[in-house]
Amino acid sequence: MDLQAHRVKINSEEIALFPRDLSLLLFLSEHPNQTFTRDQLIERVWGWDYDGSDRAVDLSIKRIRKTLRDWPESEGEIRTLRGLGYQFSVYEN
């Protein structure tokens, strides 16, 4: 992931994501191993003026996972922590 250029690549191939999905993925990856609730993610990624359902986060996570199905887990993964929220888990070697 190139946080500065806002790009995600798998095997040198750039992956196309919807702008909000990309923003969500980049936000989570900037805060590895931290858990965020749907409301926190909406506030920090979508912004206070967002006027939709908190389920938009779930749909965005689902699209990201589908798009990144070939993403190596060793590079990190989006985890769902039931009752808590989502996190980008990175395993340290």
C-alpha positions in Angstrom: 0.0 0.0 0.0 1.2 3.4 -0.9 -0.4 5.7 1.7 1.1 8.9 0.2 -0.1 8.2 -3.4 -3.4 6.6 -2.2 -2.8 3.5 -4.2 -3.1 -0.2 -3.5 -1.2 -2.8 -5.5 -1.1 -6.6 -5.6 1.9 -8.1 -7.4 2.7 -4.7 -9.0 -0.9 -4.4 -10.4 -2.9 -1.4 -9.1 -6.2 -2.3 -7.7 -9.3 -0.2 -8.4 -11.4 0.6 -5.3 -14.3 3.1 -4.9 -13.0 6.3 -3.3 -14.7 5.7 0.0 -13.5 2.1 0.1 -10.0 3.3 -0.6 -10.2 6.0 2.1 -11.5 3.4 4.6 -8.8 0.9 3.7 -6.1 3.5 4.0 -7.4 4.8 7.3 -7.4 1.4 8.8 -4.0 0.6 7.5 -2.7 3.9 9.0 -3.9 2.6 12.4 -2.7 -1.0 12.5 -4.1 -3.3 15.2 -6.5 -0.6 16.4 -10.2 -1.4 16.6 -12.8 1.1 15.4 -16.6 1.0 15.7 -18.8 1.8 12.8 -19.6 5.2 14.2 -15.9 6.0 14.7 -15.1 5.0 11.1 -18.0 7.0 9.7 -16.8 10.1 11.7 -13.2 9.7 10.6 -13.6 8.5 7.0 -17.0 9.7 5.8 -17.2 12.8 8.0 -19.8 14.3 10.4 -22.0 15.4 7.5 -22.6 11.8 6.4 -26.3 11.2 6.4 -26.7 7.5 5.8 -26.8 4.2 7.6 -23.9 2.9 9.7 -24.3 -0.3 7.6 -22.4 1.5 4.8 -19.3 0.6 6.7 -20.2 -3.1 6.5 -20.8 -2.9 2.8 -17.6 -1.0 2.2 -15.6 -3.7 4.1 -17.3 -6.4 2.1 -16.3 -4.7 -1.2 -12.7 -4.2 0.0 -12.4 -7.9 1.0 -13.8 -9.0 -2.3 -11.5 -6.8 -4.3 -8.5 -7.8 -2.2 -9.2 -11.5 -2.2 -5.6 -12.1 -3.5 -4.0 -9.8 -0.9 -1.5 -11.8 1.1 -2.5 -12.1 4.8 1.1 -11.6 5.7 0.6 -7.9 4.6 -2.3 -7.5 7.0 -6.0 -8.2 6.9 -9.2 -6.5 7.9 -10.7 -8.3 10.9 -14.2 -8.1 12.2 -14.3 -8.1 16.0 -17.9 -8.9 16.9 -19.5 -6.4 19.1 -16.5 -4.1 18.9 -15.8 -3.1 15.2 -13.1 -3.5 12.6 -9.3 -3.4 12.6 -6.5 -3.8 10.1 -4.5 -6.6 11.7 -0.8 -6.7 11.0 1.3 -9.6 12.3 4.7 -8.8 13.4 7.5 -11.2 12.7 
